[in-house]
Amino acid sequence: DVKVTQSSRYLVKRTGEKVFLECVQDMDHENMFWYRQDPGLGLRLIYFSYDVKMKEKGDIPEGYSVSREKKERFSLILESASTNQTSMYLCASSLPQGQETQYFGPGTRLLVL
Amino acid sequence: EDQVTQSPEALRLQEGESSSLNCSYTVSGLRGLFWYRQDPGKGPEFLFTLYSAGEEKEKERLKATLTKKESFLHITAPKPEDSATYLCAVQARSYQLIWGAGTKLIIKP
């Protein structure tokens, strides 16, 4: 079974703090994704990566950055957290183009005060 | 503009009462349609992928179908443990999936 793990289930941070969310997958998937999920909205893509050190902006990249130094690990960074970044953050991974089923981690619920 | 709309937003059923969830889409060049189940506070769990109109897939009490404009997730004789939010997503031209907002399904015993 594909396993995607996220470093924290719950986080509470203060406005202006730098926040790191980490995601690890154990299935040697090329593609990795970061989404945020808010009530009443569909999942919104923040960034994705199709290879080590490669990244592409999604629909809502503002205020976020990412890092992928190893194939299995994809980090989301909030450089200066703001209250409007309070959300559920979901990481996913998939095989390359043509086999795009995405497998998700358990999510990190982030509260920015 | 590519778009995915799920209906209804919420659906309450009695245990054993069969029904269907709808996912309508407008995309150019559908490459795949995905159904996921999401329990509260957890990440989405993959259910099905459909690739072409007329295709059907089944898993336990769930059956997914696909036409050129929409997909249905049919739930036959549901049980309380089928309660969850069901998400639909489509893939068109790129890596990105376009997600619907989901249908929250509640099955009462």
Chai-1 contact restraints between the chains, C-beta under 6 A:
chainA,res_idxA,chainB,res_idxB,connection_type,confidence,min_distance_angstrom,max_distance_angstrom,comment,restraint_id
A,G42,B,W99,contact,1.0,0.0,6.0,A-B,restraint_1
A,G42,B,G100,contact,1.0,0.0,6.0,A-B,restraint_2
A,G42,B,A101,contact,1.0,0.0,6.0,A-B,restraint_3
A,L43,B,W99,contact,1.0,0.0,6.0,A-B,restraint_4
A,L45,B,Q96,contact,1.0,0.0,6.0,A-B,restraint_5
A,L90,B,G43,contact,1.0,0.0,6.0,A-B,restraint_6
A,E100,B,Q91,contact,1.0,0.0,6.0,A-B,restraint_7
A,T101,B,F46,contact,1.0,0.0,6.0,A-B,restraint_8
A,T101,B,T49,contact,1.0,0.0,6.0,A-B,restraint_9
A,F104,B,G43,contact,1.0,0.0,6.0,A-B,restraint_10
A,F104,B,P44,contact,1.0,0.0,6.0,A-B,restraint_11
A,G105,B,G43,contact,1.0,0.0,6.0,A-B,restraint_12
A,P106,B,K42,contact,1.0,0.0,6.0,A-B,restraint_13
A,P106,B,G43,contact,1.0,0.0,6.0,A-B,restraint_14
A,G107,B,G43,contact,1.0,0.0,6.0,A-B,restraint_15
